Structures are given as structure tokens and as C-alpha cells.
């Protein structure tokens, strides 16, 4: 039985998304897949395919999270996993995301969702890289360095959202299933 592809995220305001479009233009000359600016978000936890009947359990778990709104500074372009092997180009998000991530994980642990591997880094993916030449890798690294200290603005983080992701040929479609305000 196929489930609903889900994740928990913090949305980015449109005024910051508009600034991200300008940065994305700098990467458009390369063979990268730019993320639709309307879909750019900060993923707190990817849940994967979840049975529809489990959605209410997830929303109840998220509802138990207590957290105070905080301000986040968005800016600074970077890459995963490392500059000489680029798979993701992202913009950073400073603020109290790491403790919020732990709260999300702790809330979902009783439902069988394991902890994420590796260290959590709050970021918003702006492009994905499949295969690039060594010359393009160096050029992309140059563009990343150019924007490594950019400041795109601040935002108030006062909610997390359980989102449904429907994959289509023209890209994913995201729908909010639940919003946990704090």
C-alpha cells in the first residue's frame, strides 16, 4: 500500500524567495536543477511515505511541541556534501532551528520515526546537481563563494507545517496537511 510522501518544514516568506530567484539566476548557466522558488522551504524532518491513517497521530504529536517564536536570518550560500562533490546548493538559516529540530524528532520518536543521521543544518535547498564537469564544479564553487556571506533578510519562525509532497513530471506539488503554530 502506497502512503503519502510527507515532511515537516518551515516556510520562507515570499520577499526572501524573491531574493533567492536572483541568486538562482547565477546558477542557471550550469547543468543544475533549480528548485521552484515557490517551493523553497527549510526541512525540519523528512518522514517519507506515511500511511494516511497515521497522519492524525503525527499531527497529535506535533501538537504537543511547545516552542517560542524566534527570528531567523536567511543568507549565506553553501553546498552539500562538500565543495569538491556538490549535490545540493543551499542558502543557510540562522536561528533556533537545531533545538526545534530536536523537539520535532522527540515528538515523532514514539511513532517509530528514527533520528536523522548526521548533524542537522538548517538550510533551504535552491538547486540540485546531478553530474557536472570539473570546470563547472570550479565555476559553481566560485559562485557559491561569491554569495557565501550574502544576507537575504530575516523572518519570524512561529510554526512548523506537515506537508504532503506529490511528485509529478513537472516537479513536486506541496500541500499543507497541518500547521503547528507556537
C-alpha positions as CSV (number, residue, x, y, z in Angstrom):
1,X,0.0,0.0,0.0
2,X,1.5,3.3,-1.1
3,X,1.5,6.1,1.5
4,X,1.5,9.9,1.5
5,X,5.0,11.3,0.9
6,X,5.4,13.8,3.9
7,X,7.8,16.1,5.6
8,X,7.8,18.7,8.3
9,X,9.0,22.2,7.2
10,X,9.2,25.9,7.9
11,X,8.1,28.1,5.1
12,X,10.1,31.0,3.8
13,X,8.4,34.3,3.2
14,X,7.9,35.5,-0.4
15,X,10.1,38.6,-0.1
16,X,13.1,36.3,0.7
17,X,12.0,33.8,-2.0
18,X,12.1,36.7,-4.5
19,X,15.8,37.5,-3.5
20,X,16.6,33.8,-3.9
21,X,15.5,34.0,-7.5
22,X,18.3,36.4,-8.2
23,X,20.8,34.0,-6.7
24,X,19.4,31.1,-8.6
25,X,19.9,33.0,-11.8
26,X,23.6,32.9,-11.2
27,X,23.5,29.1,-11.2
28,X,21.1,28.8,-14.2
29,X,24.0,28.6,-16.7
30,X,25.1,25.3,-15.2
31,X,23.5,21.9,-15.6
32,X,21.7,22.1,-12.3
33,X,18.0,21.6,-11.4
34,X,16.8,24.8,-9.8
35,X,14.1,24.5,-7.1
36,X,10.9,26.4,-7.9
37,X,11.2,29.5,-5.7
38,X,7.5,29.0,-4.6
39,X,8.5,25.6,-3.1
40,X,11.7,26.6,-1.2
41,X,11.4,25.8,2.5
42,X,13.5,24.7,5.4
43,X,13.0,20.9,6.0
44,X,12.9,20.1,9.7
45,X,12.3,16.3,9.1
46,X,11.6,14.2,6.1
47,X,9.1,11.4,7.0
48,X,8.8,9.7,3.7
49,X,5.8,7.6,2.7
50,X,3.3,7.5,5.6
51,X,0.0,5.6,5.7
52,X,-2.9,8.0,5.6
53,X,-4.3,6.6,8.9
54,X,-1.0,7.7,10.6
55,X,-1.4,11.4,9.7
56,X,-3.6,12.1,12.7
57,X,-1.0,10.5,15.0
58,X,1.6,12.7,13.5
59,X,-0.5,15.9,13.9
60,X,-1.2,15.0,17.5
61,X,2.5,14.5,18.2
62,X,3.3,17.8,16.6
63,X,0.6,19.5,18.5
64,X,2.4,18.6,21.8
65,X,5.5,20.6,20.8
66,X,6.0,23.7,22.8
67,X,8.3,26.3,21.4
68,X,8.7,30.1,21.4
69,X,8.7,32.0,18.1
70,X,12.2,33.2,17.0
71,X,13.8,35.3,14.4
72,X,15.9,33.7,11.7
73,X,18.4,35.3,9.5
74,X,18.4,33.8,6.0
75,X,21.6,34.0,3.9
76,X,24.9,32.5,3.0
77,X,25.1,30.1,0.1
78,X,26.7,26.7,0.7
79,X,26.8,23.1,-0.7
80,X,26.3,19.5,0.4
81,X,28.1,17.3,0.9
82,X,31.3,19.1,0.1
83,X,32.7,21.7,-2.4
84,X,34.6,19.1,-4.5
85,X,31.5,16.8,-4.7
86,X,28.4,19.1,-5.0
87,X,24.9,17.5,-4.9
88,X,22.9,20.3,-3.3
89,X,23.2,24.1,-3.3
90,X,21.5,25.8,-0.4
91,X,21.0,29.0,1.5
92,X,21.5,29.0,5.2
93,X,19.1,29.7,8.0
94,X,20.4,31.0,11.3
95,X,18.3,30.9,14.5
96,X,17.0,28.3,17.0
97,X,16.3,25.6,14.4
98,X,18.5,22.9,15.9
99,X,16.6,22.8,19.2
100,X,13.3,22.9,17.3
101,X,14.6,20.0,15.1
102,X,15.3,18.0,18.3
103,X,11.7,18.8,19.6
104,X,10.2,17.6,16.3
105,X,12.3,14.4,16.4
106,X,11.5,13.7,20.1
107,X,7.7,14.2,19.4
108,X,7.8,11.7,16.5
109,X,10.1,9.1,18.1
110,X,7.2,7.3,19.8
111,X,5.6,6.9,16.4
112,X,8.6,5.0,15.1
113,X,10.4,7.8,13.2
114,X,14.1,7.4,13.9
115,X,16.5,10.3,14.4
116,X,18.1,11.8,11.3
117,X,21.7,10.7,10.7
118,X,24.4,13.3,10.8
119,X,24.3,16.8,12.1
120,X,21.2,18.9,11.4
121,X,22.0,22.1,9.4
122,X,19.1,24.5,8.9
123,X,19.0,25.3,5.2
124,X,16.8,25.8,2.2
125,X,17.7,23.9,-1.0
126,X,17.8,26.2,-4.0
127,X,19.3,23.8,-6.6
128,X,20.3,20.1,-7.1
129,X,23.3,18.8,-9.0
130,X,23.3,15.5,-10.8
131,X,26.5,15.5,-12.8
132,X,28.9,18.3,-13.5
133,X,32.3,18.7,-15.2
134,X,35.3,19.6,-13.2
135,X,35.3,23.0,-14.9
136,X,31.7,23.6,-13.9
137,X,32.4,22.4,-10.4
138,X,35.1,25.0,-10.0
139,X,32.8,27.7,-11.5
140,X,29.9,26.7,-9.2
141,X,32.3,26.9,-6.3
142,X,33.2,30.4,-7.4
143,X,29.5,31.5,-7.4
144,X,29.0,29.8,-4.0
145,X,32.0,31.7,-2.6
146,X,30.6,35.0,-4.1
147,X,27.3,34.5,-2.2
148,X,28.7,32.8,0.9
149,X,28.2,35.9,3.1
150,X,25.0,37.2,1.4
151,X,22.2,38.4,3.7
152,X,18.7,37.9,2.3
153,X,16.7,39.1,5.3
154,X,15.1,37.9,8.5
155,X,11.9,36.1,9.2
156,X,9.9,35.1,12.3
157,X,9.6,31.4,12.7
158,X,6.3,30.8,14.6
159,X,5.1,27.5,13.0
160,X,6.1,24.2,11.5
161,X,4.0,22.5,8.8
162,X,3.3,18.9,8.0
163,X,3.4,18.9,4.2
164,X,2.4,16.4,1.6
165,X,4.6,16.1,-1.5
166,X,3.1,14.8,-4.7
167,X,5.7,14.1,-7.3
168,X,4.8,15.0,-10.9
169,X,6.7,15.1,-14.2
170,X,6.9,18.9,-13.9
171,X,8.1,18.8,-10.3
172,X,6.7,18.3,-6.8
173,X,3.4,19.8,-5.6
174,X,3.3,20.6,-1.8
175,X,0.1,20.8,0.2
176,X,-0.1,21.7,3.9
177,X,-1.7,19.0,5.9
178,X,-1.3,20.6,9.3
179,X,0.2,23.8,10.8
180,X,1.5,23.8,14.3
181,X,1.7,27.4,15.5
182,X,3.8,28.4,18.5
